[in-house]
């Protein structure tokens, strides 16, 4: 059965929205039209996903920490935002999130079929109450839900992360192959220490790599410090389409568990990831791309979901050395002299 218009809800950060991409393509294969509901942190990447016809951006206070207060006017406006004439909705959520407040809004908006993964009893809020083991990757979690709701990936779609092809220019001048270092993260506990990022830039540059340091508009002080005199500072200068071009053309990226790691997977760039196991790697590691995970994934406090590490030295990733990061880049990308620096259209994969 093909739905006329399906609303997909994934109101999280940019990386979460990217990880929903394969499931969204499955919904698109079985729908005449797909609208994607995201929060403000996911809007820019939502517009890059294949299969999305329209994007709604509205924050939900059961997802966003700094959302506006709830009152009658807010609730009425949120229900109105969902009243788009969709005949079905799929709520994609992580293992620690409840889809039921969202489902209540969608029911109030008149959507007749609602599917979600829920450990809580949903009453009549869900037509499909899906269950799945927690220890699966977020991509698999969403794909399993859409399958239960009657949507399958089309034949020939391998389920990798993808973004729409873009013709934006790369601000990094052509020349010696480069590595991207992305030192920031929206959750402080997921970021490797600033001085070690800076030392990694220096170490990689000493091996002959150009090193490009990226970050958002609110991270320009961080990127300038990390880039120093050895790196190329692009802090605050790359929106998501431009960042996708920069990451695609790189030989590898060094980052934490944050959106650019999943963007790298979407454009086929290997990832050296300093992964703080505040959430399990089995759920959030780079999807279907070459990668090396660094950090103590078996630490006793793993899965804490802390936003700020309460322990001195941030033990799960504080032990990661600069030499380990350099070794991971060499394992993934070789040496600058052997890197091809091939450039193809973003979203089209890397040539071999």
ZALUMSE-44595 format. One line per field, with one value per residue: residue in three letters; y, x, z of N, C-alpha, C in turn. Coordinates in steps of 0.05 Angstrom, whole numbers, plus 32768, in hexadecimal, padded with zeros to 4 digits. Example, Ala and Ser with C-alpha at 12.3 -4.5 7.8 and 13.67 -1.06 7.14 Angstrom:
BEGIN
drenmi	[ALA,SER]
n_py	[7F8E,7FD3]
n_px	[8108,8101]
n_pz	[809C,808E]
ca_py	[7FA6,7FEB]
ca_px	[80F6,8111]
ca_pz	[809C,808F]
c_py	[7FBE,8001]
c_px	[8108,8102]
c_pz	[809C,809D]
//
This chain:
BEGIN
drenmi	[UNK,UNK,UNK,UNK,UNK,UNK,UNK,UNK,UNK,UNK,UNK,UNK,UNK,UNK,UNK,UNK,UNK,UNK,UNK,UNK,UNK,UNK,UNK,UNK,UNK,UNK,UNK,UNK,UNK,UNK,UNK,UNK,UNK,UNK,UNK,UNK,UNK,UNK,UNK,UNK,UNK,UNK,UNK,UNK,UNK,UNK,UNK,UNK,UNK,UNK,UNK,UNK,UNK,UNK,UNK,UNK,UNK,UNK,UNK,UNK,UNK,UNK,UNK,UNK,UNK,UNK,UNK,UNK,UNK,UNK,UNK,UNK,UNK,UNK,UNK,UNK,UNK,UNK,UNK,UNK,UNK,UNK,UNK,UNK,UNK,UNK,UNK,UNK,UNK,UNK,UNK,UNK,UNK,UNK,UNK,UNK,UNK,UNK,UNK,UNK,UNK,UNK,UNK,UNK,UNK,UNK,UNK,UNK,UNK,UNK,UNK,UNK,UNK,UNK,UNK,UNK,UNK,UNK,UNK,UNK,UNK,UNK,UNK,UNK,UNK,UNK,UNK,UNK,UNK,UNK,UNK,UNK,UNK,UNK,UNK,UNK,UNK,UNK,UNK,UNK,UNK,UNK,UNK,UNK,UNK,UNK,UNK,UNK,UNK,UNK,UNK,UNK,UNK,UNK,UNK,UNK,UNK,UNK,UNK,UNK,UNK,UNK,UNK,UNK,UNK,UNK,UNK,UNK,UNK,UNK,UNK,UNK,UNK,UNK,UNK,UNK,UNK,UNK,UNK,UNK,UNK,UNK,UNK,UNK,UNK,UNK,UNK,UNK,UNK,UNK,UNK,UNK,UNK,UNK,UNK,UNK,UNK,UNK,UNK,UNK,UNK,UNK,UNK,UNK,UNK,UNK,UNK,UNK,UNK,UNK,UNK,UNK,UNK,UNK,UNK,UNK,UNK,UNK,UNK,UNK,UNK,UNK,UNK,UNK,UNK,UNK,UNK,UNK,UNK,UNK,UNK,UNK,UNK,UNK,UNK,UNK,UNK,UNK,UNK,UNK,UNK,UNK,UNK,UNK,UNK,UNK,UNK,UNK,UNK,UNK,UNK,UNK,UNK,UNK,UNK,UNK,UNK,UNK,UNK,UNK,UNK,UNK,UNK,UNK,UNK,UNK,UNK,UNK,UNK,UNK,UNK,UNK,UNK,UNK,UNK,UNK,UNK,UNK,UNK,UNK,UNK,UNK,UNK,UNK,UNK,UNK,UNK,UNK,UNK,UNK,UNK,UNK,UNK,UNK,UNK,UNK,UNK,UNK,UNK,UNK,UNK,UNK,UNK,UNK,UNK,UNK,UNK,UNK,UNK,UNK,UNK,UNK,UNK,UNK,UNK,UNK,UNK,UNK,UNK,UNK,UNK,UNK,UNK,UNK,UNK,UNK,UNK,UNK,UNK,UNK,UNK,UNK,UNK,UNK,UNK,UNK,UNK,UNK,UNK,UNK,UNK,UNK,UNK,UNK,UNK,UNK,UNK,UNK,UNK,UNK,UNK,UNK]
n_py	[7FE8,802C,8069,80A9,80D9,80E0,80F0,80F8,80F7,8112,8131,8144,814D,8160,8133,8108,810E,8106,80CF,80BA,80B8,808A,806E,8095,8096,8064,806D,8094,8075,805B,8081,80B7,80EA,8109,8127,8144,814C,8173,818B,81CC,81C3,819D,81AD,81C1,8195,8174,8187,8173,813E,8106,80F5,8115,8141,816F,819A,81A1,81CB,81CB,81D1,81A1,819A,816B,8158,8181,81A4,81DA,81EE,8216,822C,8204,8211,821F,823A,822B,81F3,81F1,8208,81E3,81B5,81C8,81CE,8199,818B,817C,8160,812C,80E5,80BF,80B3,80AE,80A7,80B2,80A0,80A1,806E,807F,80A2,80B6,80AB,80BA,80EE,810A,80EB,80F4,812A,8123,8103,8127,814A,812F,8105,80C5,8095,807F,806F,8055,8046,802C,8022,802C,8025,8035,8040,8056,8074,8064,8041,801C,8000,7FF9,7FCC,7FC3,7FA9,7FCE,7FD1,7FDD,7FFD,8042,804C,8019,8013,803A,8028,7FF6,8004,8020,7FF7,7FD6,7FF7,7FF3,8005,7FFE,7FFF,8011,7FE3,7FD9,8002,800A,8019,803D,807B,80B8,80F6,812C,813C,8171,81AE,81D1,81FB,81E7,8204,81FA,8201,81E0,81AC,8190,8154,8153,814F,8151,8170,8170,818F,819B,8190,8187,8173,8179,814F,812C,813E,813E,8153,8198,81A9,817B,8171,819D,818F,8161,8177,8192,8166,8146,816A,816D,813E,8147,814E,817B,819C,81A6,81CC,81C9,81E5,81FF,8240,8252,823E,8255,826A,823C,821D,823E,823D,8206,81FE,821F,8232,820A,81F3,81FA,8227,8221,822F,8241,824D,8229,8212,81DC,81C3,81D5,81C2,818C,8187,8194,816B,813E,8142,8139,8110,80F5,80FB,8116,8111,8118,80F4,810C,8138,8141,8111,80ED,8107,8100,80C8,80C9,80DE,80BD,80C1,80AC,80A2,80B7,80AE,80CB,80AF,80BA,8090,80A0,8096,8057,803B,8016,8028,805A,805F,8071,8064,8031,8040,8046,8046,8058,804D,8070,8072,805C,802C,8008,801B,8022,8048,804F,805F,8086,80B5,80E9,8130,8150,8139,811D,810E,8119,8126,810C,80D1,80A9,80BB,80DB,80C0,80B8,80C0,80EF,80D6,80A7,80BA,80CE,809E,8084,80A3,8099,8063,8063,8086,8084,80A2,80E8,80EC,80BF,80C5,80D0,80FC,8100,811E,811D,8124,813C,810E,80E7,80BF,80A4,80A1,8066]
n_px	[8011,800A,8015,7FF4,8008,803B,804F,808C,80AD,80E4,80FF,8134,817B,81AA,81CA,81A9,817E,8198,81A4,8172,8169,816B,813C,8115,8119,8103,80CE,80C1,80C1,8092,806B,8043,8051,807F,8086,80B3,80BB,80E1,810D,812A,8162,816A,8159,8177,8194,816A,8155,8179,816F,8161,8120,8100,80CB,80B7,80C5,80B6,80C2,80C4,80CC,80CA,80B8,80C1,80ED,8113,8140,813F,810D,80D2,80A3,806A,8028,7FE1,7FDD,800E,8006,7FD9,7FEF,8017,7FFA,7FDF,800A,8015,7FE9,7FE4,7FCB,7FDE,7FDA,7FF2,8023,8066,808B,80CB,80F9,812C,8148,8141,8117,80D3,809E,806A,8054,805A,803B,8008,8000,7FFE,7FD1,7FAA,7FAD,7F93,7FA9,7FA4,7FC1,7FF5,8037,806A,80A5,80A0,80A8,8085,8041,8012,7FDB,7FA7,7FC5,7FEA,7FEC,8010,8037,8076,80AA,80EE,8130,815C,8192,81A3,81B8,81A8,8197,8185,815D,8136,812B,8115,80E6,80CB,80C4,80A1,8076,8066,8087,80BB,8101,8112,8121,8165,8177,81A6,81A4,81C8,81DF,81CC,81CF,81B1,81CA,81F9,820F,8232,826B,82AD,82CC,8300,8340,8355,8386,83B9,83A3,8372,8360,8327,831B,82ED,82DE,82B5,8276,8230,8222,8247,8262,826F,829A,82DE,8319,832C,8362,837B,8363,8379,83AF,83AD,83A1,83D1,83F5,83E1,83E8,8420,842C,8422,83EE,83BA,8392,8350,8327,82E7,82A8,826E,824A,824B,8279,82A9,82D4,82E8,82F7,831D,8346,8352,8362,838F,83CF,83DB,83AF,8374,8344,8300,82D6,8294,828A,8272,8237,8206,8203,8234,8259,8250,8268,829D,82AB,82A1,82CA,82F6,832C,8324,8300,8307,82E4,82B2,827A,824D,8226,8245,8262,823C,822C,825B,8258,822D,8242,826B,829E,82D7,82D8,82F9,82EA,82E4,82C5,829A,827D,824A,821A,820A,8239,8227,81F7,81FF,822D,8256,8233,8237,8268,82AF,82D1,82F1,82EB,82FB,830D,82F6,82CB,82B5,82B1,829D,8276,825C,8227,820F,81F6,8203,8208,8231,826F,8276,82A5,82EA,8318,82FC,82F5,82E6,82F3,831D,834D,835C,838F,83B6,83D7,83BB,838F,83A7,83BD,838D,8378,83A0,8397,8365,836A,839D,83DA,83E9,8401,83EE,83B7,837F,835F,8332,82F9,82B5,826E,824A,8228,8228,824C,828E,82C2,82E3]
n_pz	[8000,7FF0,800F,800D,8023,8050,8090,80AF,80EC,810C,8139,814B,8155,8120,8111,8120,80FE,80CD,80D3,80CF,809A,8074,8084,8079,8042,8037,8048,8023,7FF4,7FF8,7FF9,7FE0,7FED,8019,8057,8083,80C7,80F0,8125,8137,8136,8110,80DF,80B3,809E,8092,8063,803F,8037,800E,7FF4,8013,800F,8026,805E,80A2,80D7,811A,815F,8194,81D6,81F3,81DC,81D1,81FA,8205,81F7,81E6,8219,822A,8219,8210,81DF,81C7,81C2,81A0,8172,8165,815B,812E,810B,8100,80E3,80A9,8082,807D,8074,8091,80C5,80DC,8115,8126,8156,8189,81B4,81E9,81E9,81ED,81C0,81C8,81DA,81AA,8188,819E,818F,8157,8150,8163,8139,8112,80F6,80DC,80DE,8105,8113,813E,8165,81A4,81E9,8210,8224,81F4,81F1,81C9,81A8,8182,8144,8132,815F,8167,817A,818C,8196,81C1,81B5,817F,8142,8136,8102,80F1,8117,8108,80D3,80DD,80F7,80CD,80AA,80C7,80C5,8091,8069,803A,8028,7FE5,7FAF,7FA4,7FC4,7FF4,8028,803E,805C,803D,8019,7FF4,7FB3,7FAB,7F8F,7FA7,7FB3,7FC9,7FFF,800C,7FF0,7FB4,7FB2,7FDB,7FFA,802F,8075,809F,80DD,810F,8146,816B,818F,8199,81CA,8202,821C,81F4,81D8,81C6,81E9,81E4,81DE,81CE,819D,8182,8184,8165,8133,8128,8128,80FD,80D3,80D3,80BC,8088,8078,8063,8091,80A1,80C9,80E5,80FA,811C,8119,814D,8160,8153,816F,8187,8158,8141,8167,8168,8133,8130,8118,80F6,80DD,80B2,80BD,80BD,80DC,80EA,80B5,8093,807D,807F,804A,8033,8059,8050,801D,802A,804E,802F,8008,8025,803E,806D,80AB,80EC,8126,815A,8178,8155,8129,80F8,80F3,80E1,80B3,8096,808E,806C,803D,8032,804A,806F,80B7,80F0,812F,816C,819C,81CE,81FB,8211,81FC,81DF,81B0,818D,817D,8167,8148,810D,80D0,80A3,808B,8084,80C2,80FF,8143,817D,81C1,8202,81FD,821F,8252,8297,82A2,8273,8245,8263,8253,825F,825A,8268,827C,82BC,82D4,82E4,82B1,828A,8280,8259,8225,822F,8232,81FE,81CF,81A9,8185,817C,8160,8132,811E,8113,80E9,80C3,80BC,80A4,8078,8063,804F,8042,800F,7FF5,7FF4,7FCB,7FC1,7FA1,7F83,7F81,7F71,7FA8,7FD1,7FAC,7FB6,7FC0,7F90,7F76]
ca_py	[8000,8046,807F,80C1,80ED,80D6,8102,80EC,8109,810D,814D,8143,815B,815B,8118,80F6,8111,80F8,80B2,80B2,80BA,8071,8068,80A8,808D,804E,8079,80A1,8061,8052,8098,80CB,8102,8106,813F,813E,815F,8174,81A2,81E0,81B9,8189,81B7,81C4,817B,8168,818F,8165,8121,80FC,80EB,8129,8155,8187,8199,81B1,81CF,81D4,81C3,8193,819C,8151,8152,8197,81AD,81F7,81F4,822A,8221,81F9,821C,8218,8244,821A,81DA,81F4,820D,81CB,81A3,81D3,81C8,817D,8187,8181,814E,8112,80CF,80AE,80C0,809D,80B6,80A6,80A9,8091,805A,808C,80B6,80AD,80B8,80BE,810A,8111,80DC,8102,8141,811A,80FA,813F,8156,8120,80F0,80AC,807E,8088,8059,805D,8033,8035,800F,8033,801E,804D,8042,8057,8089,8058,802B,8009,8003,7FE7,7FC6,7FBA,7FA9,7FE8,7FD1,7FDD,8017,8054,8048,8000,8017,8048,8017,7FE1,8010,8026,7FDD,7FCE,8009,7FEC,8012,7FF0,800B,8007,7FD1,7FE7,8015,7FFA,8022,804F,8097,80C7,8111,8135,8147,818E,81BA,81E7,81FB,81E1,821C,81F2,8201,81C7,81A8,8179,8148,815D,8142,8163,816C,817E,818B,81A2,817E,8194,8169,817C,8135,811D,814C,813A,816B,81AC,81AA,8163,8177,81AF,8180,814F,8187,8196,814C,813F,817D,8167,8127,814F,8154,8194,8196,81BA,81CB,81D2,81EA,8211,825C,8256,8230,8261,826C,8221,8215,824F,8233,81EB,8200,822C,823A,81F2,81EB,820D,822C,8227,8232,8253,8253,8213,8207,81BF,81BB,81DB,81AE,8172,8187,8194,8150,812B,8143,8133,80F4,80EA,810F,8110,811F,8108,80EA,8124,8138,813E,80F5,80E0,8113,80F2,80AF,80CE,80E5,80A8,80C8,809D,80B1,80B0,80B9,80CA,80A9,80B8,807E,80A9,8085,8040,803D,8004,8037,8074,8061,8077,804F,8026,804E,803F,8057,804E,8058,8075,8076,8044,8026,7FF5,8028,801A,805D,8051,8061,8099,80CA,8102,8146,8159,8123,8125,8104,8127,811A,8100,80B8,8098,80C5,80EA,80B0,80B7,80D0,80FB,80C2,8094,80C7,80CE,8082,807D,80B1,808A,8049,8068,8097,8082,80BA,80FD,80E6,80A9,80CC,80D8,8116,80FF,812E,8117,8133,8135,80FC,80D3,80AB,80A9,8090,8052]
ca_px	[8000,8018,8008,7FF4,8019,8044,805F,80A1,80B5,80FE,8105,814C,8192,81B1,81D3,8192,816F,81A7,81A1,8157,8167,8162,8120,8105,8118,80F0,80B4,80BC,80BC,8076,8059,8042,805E,808B,808D,80C4,80B9,80FA,8111,813C,817D,816C,814C,8189,819B,8152,8152,818C,8169,8150,8106,80F1,80BE,80B1,80D0,80AA,80D5,80B7,80D8,80B8,80C5,80C9,8106,8126,8144,8139,80F5,80C1,8090,8051,800E,7FCC,7FE4,8023,7FFB,7FC9,8000,8025,7FE7,7FDA,8021,8013,7FD0,7FED,7FBD,7FEB,7FC9,8002,803B,807A,809B,80E5,8104,8142,8140,813A,8103,80B7,8090,804E,804A,8057,8023,7FEF,7FFD,7FF7,7FB5,7F9A,7FAE,7F82,7FB8,7F96,7FD3,800D,8049,8081,80B1,8098,80A8,806E,8026,8009,7FBF,7F9E,7FD5,7FFA,7FE1,8026,8049,808C,80BE,8108,8145,8169,81AE,81A5,81BF,8191,818D,8175,8145,8122,8123,8104,80CC,80BD,80BC,8089,8060,805F,8098,80D4,8113,810F,8136,817E,817F,81B5,81A0,81DD,81D7,81CF,81C4,81AD,81E2,81FB,8224,823F,8288,82BD,82DD,831C,834D,835F,83A2,83C0,838C,836E,8350,8316,8318,82D5,82E2,829E,825F,821A,8222,8263,826E,8277,82B0,82FA,8324,8334,837F,8383,835B,838D,83C8,83A9,83A4,83EE,8401,83D9,83F6,843C,842F,841E,83D2,83AC,837D,833A,8318,82CC,8297,8257,824E,8250,8292,82BF,82EB,82F3,8304,8335,835A,835A,8371,83A9,83DD,83DF,8396,8364,832D,82E7,82C2,827F,8289,8267,821C,8207,820C,8251,8267,824F,827C,82B8,82AF,82A3,82E3,830C,8336,8319,82F8,830A,82CE,82A5,825F,823E,821A,8258,826A,8227,822F,8271,824E,821B,8251,827F,82B9,82DD,82D5,8307,82D7,82E9,82A9,8294,8266,8233,8206,821A,8243,8218,81E0,8205,8247,8252,8223,823E,827F,82C7,82D4,82FF,82E2,8310,8301,82F0,82AF,82AB,82B3,8287,8261,8251,820A,8205,81E7,820A,820E,824B,827A,827A,82BE,8302,8327,82EA,8305,82E0,8302,8335,8365,8363,83A7,83B9,83E3,83A6,837F,83B8,83BD,8372,8377,83B1,838A,834E,8370,83B9,83EB,83E1,840B,83DF,839B,8379,8352,831D,82E2,829D,8257,8241,8211,822B,825F,82AA,82CB,82F6]
ca_pz	[8000,7FEF,801D,7FFE,802F,8069,80A1,80BF,8102,8118,8142,815B,814A,8104,810D,8122,80E5,80B8,80D7,80C7,807D,8066,808A,806B,8026,8037,8049,8009,7FE0,7FFB,7FFD,7FCB,7FF6,8034,8066,809A,80DE,80FF,8136,812C,8133,80FB,80C7,809C,8092,8088,8048,802E,8036,7FF8,7FFB,8022,7FFE,8035,8079,80B7,80EE,8133,8175,81A6,81F0,81FD,81CE,81D3,8216,8208,81E7,81F2,822C,821F,8222,81FD,81C5,81BB,81BB,8188,815B,815F,814D,8114,80FB,80F7,80D3,808D,8070,807A,807B,80A2,80D2,80E9,8128,812A,816F,8194,81C8,8202,81E5,81EA,81A9,81CE,81D8,818D,817E,81A6,817D,813C,8152,8164,811F,8100,80E6,80E2,80E2,8112,811B,814D,8177,81BF,81FF,8221,821A,81E5,81EE,81AD,819A,816C,8135,8132,8176,8160,818F,8181,81AA,81C3,81AC,8162,8138,8132,80E7,80F2,8127,80F7,80BC,80E7,80FB,80B4,809F,80D6,80BC,8076,8055,8035,8015,7FCA,7FA5,7F9C,7FD9,8007,8043,8047,805E,8025,8017,7FD9,7FA5,7FAD,7F7E,7FB5,7FB0,7FE0,8006,800F,7FD6,7FAA,7FB7,7FEB,8008,804A,808A,80AE,80FA,8119,8163,817C,8191,81A7,81E5,820A,8224,81DC,81CA,81CE,81F6,81D1,81D9,81BF,8182,8177,8180,814E,811B,8124,8121,80E2,80C1,80D2,80AA,806C,8072,806A,80A6,80A1,80E2,80E0,8111,8117,811E,816A,8168,8144,8182,8189,813F,813D,8179,815F,811A,8134,8100,80E5,80D0,80A3,80CE,80AF,80F0,80E3,8098,8084,8082,807B,802F,8030,806A,8042,8008,8036,8059,8019,7FF9,8038,803F,8085,80BE,8108,8134,816F,8171,814F,810F,80E1,80EF,80D1,8099,8089,8085,8055,8025,802D,8053,8087,80D0,8108,8142,8189,81A3,81EA,81FD,8220,81EF,81D4,8195,817B,8173,815C,8139,80F1,80C4,8089,8080,8093,80D9,8117,815C,8191,81DB,8212,81F9,8234,826C,82A8,82A1,8258,8244,8278,8245,826B,8248,8271,828B,82D8,82DE,82DC,829C,8276,827C,8242,820E,8238,822E,81E1,81CA,818F,8173,8174,814C,811A,8114,8108,80CF,80B1,80B6,8093,8060,805A,8052,802E,7FF4,7FE9,7FF2,7FAF,7FC0,7F8D,7F89,7F71,7F7B,7FC4,7FD1,7F97,7FBE,7FB9,7F7A,7F7E]
c_py	[8019,805B,8098,80D5,80E4,80EC,80F2,8100,8100,8127,814F,8154,8152,813E,8104,80F7,8103,80D9,80A8,80B0,80A1,806A,807C,80A0,8075,8059,8086,808D,8057,8068,80AA,80E4,80FD,8122,8137,8154,815D,818B,81B5,81D7,81A6,8194,81B7,81AA,816E,816E,8182,8148,811A,80F1,80FE,813E,8170,8184,81AB,81B3,81DB,81C4,81B7,8192,8181,8147,8167,81A1,81CA,81FF,8209,821D,8218,8208,8216,8222,8233,8200,81DC,81F8,81F4,81B7,81AE,81CD,81AB,8178,818E,816E,8133,80FC,80BA,80BD,80AA,80AE,80A7,80B1,8097,8080,8067,80A0,80A9,80BB,80C0,80DB,8112,8104,80EA,811B,8139,8111,8113,814D,8146,810B,80D5,8094,8088,806F,8064,8045,803D,801E,8014,802C,8037,8052,8042,806C,807E,8042,8015,8011,7FEF,7FE3,7FBB,7FBB,7FC4,7FE8,7FCC,7FFA,8028,8051,802F,8004,8025,8037,8001,7FEB,8015,800C,7FD3,7FDE,8005,7FF9,8003,8001,8000,7FF4,7FE1,7FFC,8005,8004,8034,806B,80A5,80E3,8118,8140,8165,8197,81D0,81E4,81F4,81F9,8214,81F2,81E6,81C4,818F,816E,8152,814B,8158,815C,817D,817B,818F,818C,818D,818B,8169,8161,8125,8128,8145,8154,817E,81AB,8191,8165,8188,81A0,816C,815E,818A,817C,8143,8151,8176,814E,812E,8154,8171,818C,81AD,81B6,81D8,81D5,81FE,822E,8263,8249,823C,8264,8251,8219,8225,8244,8218,81EC,820C,8236,8223,81EB,8201,8210,8233,822A,8248,825A,823E,820C,81EA,81B6,81BF,81C7,8193,8171,8185,8177,813C,812A,813D,8115,80E6,8101,8104,811F,810D,80FE,8101,8124,8134,8121,80E7,80ED,8106,80D7,80B3,80D5,80D2,80AF,80B9,80AE,80A6,80BE,80B5,80C8,80A6,80A7,8086,809D,806F,8043,802C,8013,804F,8076,8068,805F,8049,8038,8045,8052,8048,805D,8059,807C,805B,803E,8014,8001,8023,802E,8060,8050,8075,80AF,80E6,8117,8151,8143,812C,811D,8114,8118,810C,80E4,80A8,80A1,80D5,80DB,80AE,80CA,80DB,80E6,80AD,80A0,80C7,80B2,807B,808A,80A2,8070,804D,8075,8094,809B,80CF,80F7,80D1,80B0,80D8,80F4,8117,810F,8125,8126,8129,8124,80E6,80BD,80B2,8096,807D,804E]
c_px	[8011,8008,8009,8008,8021,8055,8073,80AB,80CF,8109,811D,8162,8198,81B9,81BC,8182,817D,81A3,8185,8154,815E,8145,810D,8103,8104,80D3,80AD,80B6,809F,8063,805A,8051,8068,8091,809D,80C2,80D3,80F9,8125,8159,8180,8162,815F,8190,8182,814D,8165,8184,8158,8136,80F5,80E5,80BA,80BC,80BF,80BE,80C5,80C2,80C3,80C6,80CC,80E2,811B,8128,813C,8121,80E4,80AD,8077,803A,7FF9,7FD3,7FF9,8017,7FEA,7FD9,800F,8013,7FE1,7FF1,8020,7FFB,7FD6,7FDF,7FCB,7FD9,7FD8,8019,804C,808B,80B5,80F2,811A,8137,8137,8124,80E7,80AB,8074,8045,8047,803F,8009,7FEA,7FF3,7FDA,7FA3,7F99,7F9E,7F90,7FAE,7FA8,7FED,801D,8061,808C,80AC,809A,8091,8054,801A,7FEB,7FB7,7FAF,7FE4,7FEA,7FF6,8037,805F,809E,80D7,811C,8154,8184,81AF,81AC,81A5,8186,817B,815B,812F,8119,8110,80E8,80BD,80B4,80A2,8071,8058,8070,80B3,80E7,810F,8126,814E,8187,818C,81B3,81B6,81D1,81DD,81C5,81C1,81C7,81E1,8212,8233,825E,8296,82CE,82FA,832A,8356,837D,83A7,83A7,838A,835D,8340,8318,8300,82D4,82CA,8289,8249,8218,823F,8271,8278,828F,82CB,8306,8330,8351,8388,837A,8370,83A7,83C5,83AB,83C2,83FC,83FA,83E7,8413,8441,842A,8400,83CC,8396,8369,832A,82FC,82BD,8282,825D,8254,8269,82AB,82D8,82F8,8302,831D,834C,8364,836A,838D,83B5,83E1,83C7,8389,834A,8314,82D0,82AD,827B,827D,824B,821D,820E,8229,8261,8267,8264,8298,82BE,82B2,82BE,82FB,8314,832A,8310,82FE,82F5,82C5,828A,824D,8236,822E,8262,8255,8226,8245,8268,823C,8229,8269,829B,82BF,82DE,82E7,82F8,82E0,82CD,82A6,827B,8251,821A,8216,8221,8232,8200,81E7,821F,8241,8246,822E,8254,8297,82CB,82E5,82F4,82F8,8302,82FA,82D2,82A3,82AD,829A,8270,8255,8233,81FE,81F3,81EC,8210,8229,8257,827F,8295,82D6,8310,8317,82F5,82FE,82EF,831A,834F,836D,837A,83A6,83C4,83CE,8394,838E,83B9,83A3,836F,8388,83A4,8373,8356,838C,83C9,83E3,83EA,83FB,83C1,8395,836E,833D,8305,82CC,8286,824F,8228,8214,823F,827B,82B3,82E0,830A]
c_pz	[8000,7FFD,800B,8009,804B,8077,80B1,80D3,810D,8122,8154,814E,812D,80FF,810E,8109,80CE,80BA,80D0,80A8,806E,806B,807C,804D,8023,8037,802E,7FF3,7FE1,8000,7FE5,7FD2,8013,803F,807E,80AF,80ED,8112,812A,8127,811B,80E0,80AF,808E,8087,806B,8035,8029,801D,8003,800A,800F,800C,8052,808B,80CD,8105,814A,8187,81C1,81FD,81EE,81D4,81F0,821A,81F8,81F6,8205,821E,822B,820D,81E1,81B7,81B1,81A2,816F,8152,8151,8131,8101,80F0,80E5,80B6,8079,806C,8082,808D,80AE,80DE,80FB,812D,8143,8178,81AB,81E2,8200,81E3,81D2,81B0,81CF,81BB,8181,8185,8195,8162,813B,8153,814A,810A,80F0,80EF,80E7,80ED,811A,812A,815D,8193,81D3,8212,8214,820D,81E5,81D1,819D,8182,815F,8133,814A,8172,8178,8181,8197,81AA,81B5,818E,8159,8133,8116,80E5,8101,8116,80E0,80C5,80ED,80E1,80A7,80AD,80CD,809F,8061,8053,8023,7FF9,7FC2,7F9B,7FB0,7FEF,8024,804F,804C,8044,8029,7FF9,7FCD,7FA6,7F9C,7F8C,7FB2,7FCA,7FE7,800A,7FF4,7FCE,7FAF,7FC7,7FF9,8025,805B,8098,80CC,8103,8137,8175,817D,81A0,81C4,81EE,8210,820C,81CE,81D7,81D8,81E1,81CA,81CA,81A2,8174,8172,8169,8134,8114,811B,8105,80CD,80BE,80C0,808D,8065,8074,807E,80A6,80BA,80DE,80FB,810A,811E,813B,8173,815B,8156,8184,8170,813A,814F,8170,8146,811E,811B,80EC,80D5,80C0,80B2,80BD,80C3,80E9,80C6,8087,808D,807B,805E,802A,8040,805D,802C,8014,8041,8043,800C,800B,8036,8057,8097,80DA,8117,814B,8165,816D,8131,80F8,80DE,80DE,80B5,8089,807E,806C,803C,8021,8036,806D,80A0,80E5,811F,815E,8196,81C1,81ED,8211,8216,81E2,81B7,8182,8170,8163,814C,811C,80E1,80A7,807B,8090,80AA,80EE,812F,8170,81AB,81E8,8210,820E,8250,827C,82A7,8285,8258,8257,826C,8251,8255,824F,8282,82A8,82E4,82D4,82C6,8287,826E,8263,8228,8216,8234,8210,81DC,81AD,817B,816A,815E,8131,810E,8107,80EC,80BB,80A9,80A2,8078,8056,8061,803D,8012,7FE5,7FE6,7FD6,7FAD,7FAA,7F96,7F76,7F7E,7F97,7FC2,7FBD,7F9E,7FB4,7FA3,7F84,7F68]
//
